[in-house]
């Protein structure tokens, strides 16, 4: 049978349809947001229903911390969440891209516990998942891997760590959906991040292929997979300049795109 005669995989068809719908939703939201900005001059979001829905302090207070200080703060915040048991708790676990998610841009009507650390790797995240063992989240969002690539970690090691992360979370929180999020592209030649040369050594095609393997692992283990990559990539497959501050980290427009994807994710 020739290649052209091979049946198109059903899962690939549904994945394509889902991504198209998600991208249309993002485009619509951005268009609506721009209209609001034109009228009001700012973005207005609903405030949390209670103080419990704003567990973590403002991100601006977290600069210049060493790793152990990060761990101490995250453990304290997790302990507060475990004690107060806020309703509709969702955990963000990852690196600086998760860490700097502006609280006012997170989907409302939820309590958010941000467990991101700047510069975090998959190995580092795996070692500290126990910090929020006693919390009772409704869902857990994981995005990790770009710092591994920057540090030269192999795809095999990254995927192994990702698999262990999923297994740990499913064991510690057996009734909670674990949402594995794809690694985002970087800005390539347009990047201005201080480690630009390290980014250039990582082809975005490699990130795309790594995400495909990550999706297969998540599916096999019964975790949800949220493919953000196509929402952030331009025609060249690089991080769209309108969504980033430096070719690696996101700006407010980028977080709005992410927010929309989260709002459209089932069982979140």
FENWO-V565577 format. One record per residue. N is the residue number from 1. SS is DSSP state (hx for helix, st for strand, lp for the rest). Layout:
n = <N;N>
ss = <SS;SS>
This chain:
n = <1;2;3;4;5;6;7;8;9;10;11;12;13;14;15;16;17;18;19;20;21;22;23;24;25;26;27;28;29;30;31;32;33;34;35;36;37;38;39;40;41;42;43;44;45;46;47;48;49;50;51;52;53;54;55;56;57;58;59;60;61;62;63;64;65;66;67;68;69;70;71;72;73;74;75;76;77;78;79;80;81;82;83;84;85;86;87;88;89;90;91;92;93;94;95;96;97;98;99;100;101;102;103;104;105;106;107;108;109;110;111;112;113;114;115;116;117;118;119;120;121;122;123;124;125;126;127;128;129;130;131;132;133;134;135;136;137;138;139;140;141;142;143;144;145;146;147;148;149;150;151;152;153;154;155;156;157;158;159;160;161;162;163;164;165;166;167;168;169;170;171;172;173;174;175;176;177;178;179;180;181;182;183;184;185;186;187;188;189;190;191;192;193;194;195;196;197;198;199;200;201;202;203;204;205;206;207;208;209;210;211;212;213;214;215;216;217;218;219;220;221;222;223;224;225;226;227;228;229;230;231;232;233;234;235;236;237;238;239;240;241;242;243;244;245;246;247;248;249;250;251;252;253;254;255;256;257;258;259;260;261;262;263;264;265;266;267;268>
ss = <lp;lp;hx;hx;hx;lp;lp;lp;lp;hx;hx;hx;hx;hx;hx;hx;hx;hx;hx;hx;hx;hx;hx;hx;hx;hx;hx;hx;hx;hx;hx;hx;hx;hx;hx;hx;hx;hx;hx;hx;lp;lp;lp;lp;lp;lp;lp;lp;lp;lp;hx;hx;hx;st;lp;lp;lp;lp;hx;hx;hx;hx;lp;lp;lp;lp;hx;hx;hx;hx;hx;hx;hx;hx;hx;hx;hx;hx;hx;hx;hx;hx;hx;hx;lp;lp;lp;lp;st;st;st;st;st;st;lp;hx;hx;hx;hx;lp;lp;lp;hx;hx;hx;lp;lp;lp;lp;lp;st;st;st;st;st;st;lp;lp;lp;lp;lp;hx;hx;hx;hx;hx;hx;hx;hx;hx;hx;hx;lp;lp;lp;lp;lp;lp;st;st;st;st;st;lp;lp;hx;hx;hx;hx;hx;lp;lp;lp;lp;hx;hx;hx;hx;hx;hx;hx;hx;hx;hx;hx;hx;hx;hx;hx;hx;hx;hx;lp;lp;lp;lp;st;st;st;st;st;lp;lp;lp;lp;lp;lp;hx;hx;hx;lp;lp;lp;lp;lp;hx;hx;hx;hx;hx;lp;lp;lp;hx;hx;hx;hx;hx;hx;hx;hx;hx;hx;hx;hx;hx;hx;hx;hx;hx;lp;lp;lp;st;st;st;lp;lp;hx;hx;hx;hx;st;lp;lp;lp;lp;lp;st;lp;hx;hx;hx;st;lp;lp;lp;lp;lp;st;lp;hx;hx;hx;hx;hx;hx;hx;hx;hx;hx;hx;hx;hx;lp;lp;lp;lp>
